[in-house]
Amino acid sequence: VNYVGDAVAFVVADSRALAQDAAELIEVDYEGEDAASGTATALDEGTPLVWPELGSNRAFSYHIGDKAKTAAAFARAAHVTRIEFINNRLVCNYMEPRSAIGEWYTQENRFVLTTGSQGVHSMQYILA
């Protein structure tokens, strides 16, 4: 487990009751580790890595615009304001339950997967 909400088990069953029975048999034994708990220090040397095999806590780098023109605009500005925002974590859970129900419709000769997701198109791509 690398972060709060990281999936640790997957249950496939022929019925909801069997799935619940199987889920109740799952036992997870966690070992505590140091954590990277803030984005402000996530890239600092010595901060524990969420994914050690990647060698950094940087998720991605994205650049848009002209860096030199932006720097020049700030240098010419009569006044520059700086502000720091701190977004506290109020609750750490998904808006959707990260669950799915697969059903075979014999009369229609098709399989239907019902899942709550904020990324239905990427879900379709991953499954296909």
LOMI-485485 format. One record per residue: residue in one letter; x negated, y, z negated of N, C-alpha, C, O in turn. Coordinates in steps of 0.001 Angstrom, whole numbers, padded with zeros to 6 digits, always signed. Atoms other than C-alpha are relative to their C-alpha. Example, Ala and Ser with C-alpha at 12.3 -4.5 7.8 and 13.67 -1.06 7.14 Angstrom:
BEGIN
A-000890-001190+000000-012300-004500-007800-000900+001200+000000-001936+001181-000665
S+000820-001190+000060-013670-001060-007140+000770+001090-000730+000261+002198-000899
This chain:
BEGIN
V-000855-001172+000000+000000+000000+000000-000897+001229+000000-001763+001375-000863
N+000842-001181-000124-001532+003285+001087+000677+001292-000421+000005+002306-000608
Y-000723-001211+000378+001183+005770+000136+001361-000385-000559+001852-001491-000332
V-001327+000237+000553+004465+006069-001701+000971-000219+001156+001050+000603+002069
G-000947+000317-001059+007107+004445+000475-000556-000934+001062+000167-001312+001984
D+000605+000927-000947+004667+002201+002377+000699-001355-000121+000861-001872-001227
A-000702+001284+000018+006478-001008+003357-000928-001115-000478-002100-001159-000103
V+000802+001105+000527+005274-004120+001527+000603-001360+000312-000066-002377+000126
A-000636+001287-000278+007748-006818+002582+001040+000157+001097+001537+001252+001361
F-000980+000026-001083+010079-007802+005389+000810-001281-000155+000234-002363-000271
V-000861+001162+000191+013060-010140+005038+000862-000199+001239+001479+000741+001741
V-000878+000383-001102+014832-011958+007863+000854-001155-000522+000321-002112-001084
A-000882+001047+000513+017868-014079+007006+001224-000135+000884+001522+000737+001700
D-001208+000258-000776+021002-015579+008488+001235+000682-000568+002265+000769+000100
S-001136-000700+000590+023269-013711+006089-000504+001025-000998-001652+000969-001440
R+000346-001024+000982+023279-010739+003763-000322-000642-001359-001273-000242-002030
A+000226+000671+001288+023519-013035+000724-001372-000677-000037-002091-000582-001032
L+001313+000647-000057+020478-015040+001831-001123+001034-000018-002165+000811-000634
A+001008-001066-000003+018558-011809+002489-000189+000555-001411-001317+000793-001843
Q+000105-000502+001370+019360-010549-000998-000710-001008-000894-001544-000631-001716
D+000673+001043+000786+018303-013876-002522-001495-000006+000283-002309-000108-000634
A+001416+000001-000378+015037-013774-000583-000706+001230-000549-001827+001130-001050
A+000613-001239+000491+014366-010141-001534-000276-000071-001498-001271+000471-001977
E+000196+000120+001451+014771-010997-005213-001192-000886-000357-001679-000833-001486
L+001155+000874+000246+011952-013568-004875-001331+000707+000236-002387+000188-000125
I+001234-000720-000323+009439-010963-003713-000583+000604-001273+000104+001303-002018
E+000724-000594+001119+006868-010045-006335-001250+000668+000555-001993+000064+001329
V+001166-000740-000465+004226-007401-005708-000857+000336-001209-000360+000873-002199
D+000929-000288+001082+001162-007089-007921-000907+001140+000455-001819+000936+001256
Y+000764-001177-000398-000251-003570-007587-001225+000167-000880-001175-000110-002079
E+001188-000395+000743-003753-002562-008628-000170+001495+000200-000191+001978+001332
G+000134-001448-000094-004176+001110-009430-001313+000415+000640-002347-000216+000424
E+001190-000570-000623-006630+003153-007382+000089+001515-000092+001168+002066-000306
D-000016-001459-000040-007666+006803-007270+000810+000437+001220+000845-000255+002237
A-000883-000453-001072-005330+008842-005095-000388+001368+000523-000938+002192-000207
A+000069-001329-000592-005499+011771-002714+001391+000586-000212+002344+000177+000450
S-001338-000436+000395-002650+013735-004227+000389+001396+000471+001484+001859+000153
G-000352-001338-000453-002755+017141-002569-000587+000292+001364-001712-000109+001662
T+000494-000302-001341-003086+018426+000957-001129+001025-000018-001967+001028+000883
A+001029-001043+000057-005281+021366-000130-001396-000597-000157-002374-000006+000302
T+001310+000615+000241-008091+019009-001159-000172-001325+000738-001169-002018+000536
A+000025+001305-000669-007337+016022+001093-001248-000220+000841-001699-001356+000985
L+001176+000146-000864-010332+016731+003360-001311+000265-000734-002382+000154-000137
D+001212-000260+000777-012789+017605+000555-000814-001272-000184-000266-002367-000308
E+000865+001144+000251-015787+015356+000104+000296-000545-001389+000450+000219-002342
G-000283+000626+001286-015130+012883-002681+001470-000289-000233+001812-001024-001159
T-001421+000311+000128-011350+012854-002210+000220-001416+000512-000246-001752+001600
P-000246+001372-000459-010180+009224-002003+000692-000012+001359+001525+000846+001652
L-000565+000111-001340-009275+008130+001510+001265-000849-000026+001277-001931-000612
V-001242+000759-000091-005705+007010+002207-000226-001236+000863+000239-002325+000526
W+000352+001102-000898-006986+004836+005065-001524-000055+000089-002092+000530+001011
P+001472+000012+000029-010663+004093+004206-000645-000411+001320-001713+000092+001670
E+000592+000467-001255-011268+002314+007506-000064+001082+001070-000773+000919+002063
L+000029-001091-000971-010633+005592+009367-001061+001049-000327-001424+001853+000531
G+001083-000885+000368-013277+007520+007431+000380+001437-000315-000500+002249-000601
S-000444-001363+000275-011176+010657+006883+001484-000003-000347+002215-000923+000020
N-001419-000169+000266-007837+011857+005563+000673+000881+001049+001863+001177+000936
R-000580-000821-001067-007322+013972+008684+000915-000882+000845+000484-001896+001394
A-000970+000767-000773-004179+012717+010398-000130+000312+001492-000075-000594+002323
F+000170-000399-001385-004648+014693+013609-000500+001433+000040-000456+002144-000965
S+000442-001368-000228-006059+017909+015027+000774+000531+001184+000848-000119+002227
Y-000813-000562-001072-003893+020183+017128-000388+001457+000186-000411+002223-000778
H+000397-001374-000294-004976+023393+018813+000842+000532+001144+001110-000170+002119
I-000749-000650-001070-002974+025826+020891-000418+001472+000031-000699+002061-001013
G+000357-001405-000122-003789+029274+022199-001488+000203+000217-002238-000751+000425
D+001389-000387-000246-007081+031124+022608-000610+000466-001317-000241+001519-001836
K+000596-000293+001308-009217+031104+019443-000736+001342+000001-000630+002105-000959
A+000762-001248-000070-011448+033981+020566+000931+001220+000055+000682+002215-000626
K-000946-001117-000087-008517+036251+021503+000734+000203-001327+000994+001336-001731
T-000674-000101+001298-006783+035468+018212-000912+000653-001027-000479+001533-001772
A+000967-000596+000932-009921+036295+016208-000179+001488+000287-000276+002294-000639
A+000149-001406-000382-010293+039551+018152+001219+000812-000428+001076+001948-000880
A-001221-000697+000399-006666+040494+017463+000007+000251-001506+000391+001332-001952
F+000068-000191+001456-007145+039957+013726-001061+001045-000356-000868+001837-001278
A+001074-000966+000271-010396+041969+013829+000462+001434+000275+000026+002362-000406
R-000515-001330-000346-008544+044922+015437+001194+000424-000853+001566+001598-000850
A-001232-000304+000748-005522+044724+013116-000265+001025-001099-001297+000977-001767
A+000114-001019+001046-004971+047687+010790+000185-000628-001384-000382-000155-002369
H-000251+000648+001285-003762+045374+008059+000247-001489+000231+000975-001864+001150
V-000201+001453-000078-003916+041589+007542+000479-000472-001365-000131-000156-002387
T-000540+000543+001254-001834+039838+004909-000235-001496-000040-000065-002193+000960
R+000192+001440+000184-002649+036424+003532+000923-000454-001114+001129+000250-002103
I-000882+000557+001023-000295+034229+001575-000232-001504-000063-000489-002144+000956
E+000163+001437+000189-000601+030741+000143+001326-000563-000507+001911-000051-001461
F-001228+000667+000408+002408+028458-000122-000350-001321-000675-001250-002036-000234
I+000136+001306+000640+002620+025523-002479+001370-000653+000034+002324-000162-000568
N-001251+000748-000071+005323+023021-001669-000103-001170-000964-000846-002123-000732
N+000013+001082+000979+005952+020856-004678+000810-001178+000503+001841-001019+001156
R-000736+001205-000344+007010+017302-004149+001102-000167-001035+000830-000385-002216
L-001126+000140+000917+010467+017099-005657+000440-001444-000112+000781-001919-001196
V-000379+001408-000021+011277+013559-004635-000723-000635+001180-000872-000015+002233
C+000738+000651-001094+009384+011079-002537+000773-001230+000458+000514-002346+000008
N-000728+001105-000586+011825+008962-000603+000456+000386+001403+000516+001562+001761
Y-000451-000239-001363+013043+008589+002920+001466+000396-000006+002216+000010-000902
M-001407-000345-000138+016320+010097+004048+000791-001215+000470+001980-001341+000178
E-000643+001235-000411+017104+006774+005643-000630-001142-000792-001772-001014-001233
P+000504+001049+000880+016673+003483+003779-001045-000920+000620-001485-001862-000040
R+000966+000859-000678+014253+001939+006308+000477-001444+000019-000283-002366-000277
S-000567+001343-000075+016535-001030+006745+000677-000177+001351+000895+000784+002089
A-000667+000286-001257+018200-002723+009652+000833-001266-000140+000537-002135-000961
I-000816+001208-000062+020877-005284+010377+000052-000423+001458+000479+000345+002321
G-000067+000544-001349+020564-007466+013454+001159-000968+000097+001335-001828-000766
E-001171+000864-000168+023690-009158+014776+000084-000500+001448-000175+000246+002392
W-000215+000576-001322+024353-011499+017699+001490-000022+000268+002248-000622-000494
Y-001395-000020-000397+027669-010854+019440+000204-001046+001097-000075-000794+002270
T-000137+001128-000912+028496-014195+021055+000889+000330+001191+000537+000016+002328
Q-000937-000293-001085+031471-012943+023087-000589+000966+001024-000239+000918+002203
E+000615-000978-000907+029375-010129+024566-001371-000458+000484-001981+000182+001341
N+001303+000559-000355+026223-012260+024849-001119+001033-000136-001961+001193+000747
R+001031-001012+000232+024099-009521+023341-000339+000111-001476+000452-000241-002351
F+000516-000223+001341+022060-008693+020283+000109+001490-000301-000193+002316+000560
V-000117-001400+000390+022717-005446+018370-000787+000210-001287-000587-000498-002273
L+000761-000374+001183+020281-003889+015923+000533+001346-000474+000503+002329+000267
T-000507-001242+000577+021803-001260+013648-000988+000453-001057-001278-000279-002004
T+000973-000526+000946+019322+000936+011811+000140+001515-000095+000372+002192+000906
G-000013-001447+000188+019333+004411+010330-001402+000528+000220-002352+000019-000374
S+001339-000492-000300+016445+006429+011684+000073+001426+000519+001045+001820+001163
Q+000102-001338-000556+015375+009956+012470-000731-000031+001339-000879+001001+001994
G+000748+000106-001245+013446+008651+015454+000509-001147+000848-000230-002091+001126
V-000601+001127-000713+015813+006449+017430-000695-000314+001322-000777-001480+001708
H+000644+000276-001278+013981+006862+020722-001326-000714-000202-001657-001628+000553
S+001259+000702+000262+010631+005849+019249+000283-001396-000523-000487-002315-000243
M-000382+001325+000483+012372+002938+017492+000291-000927+001178-000137-002081+001195
Q-000319+000783-001190+013714+001747+020838-001294-000381+000738-001447-001521+001177
Y+001264+000249-000696+010247+002057+022403-000816-001071-000724-001352-001978-000087
I+000777+000947+000780+008558+000140+019580+000575-001402+000123-000169-002364+000315
L-000634+001308-000067+011085-002693+019662-000049-000596+001403-000212-001805+001566
A+000001+000500-001375+011177-002935+023451-001400-000469+000383-001612-000926+001506
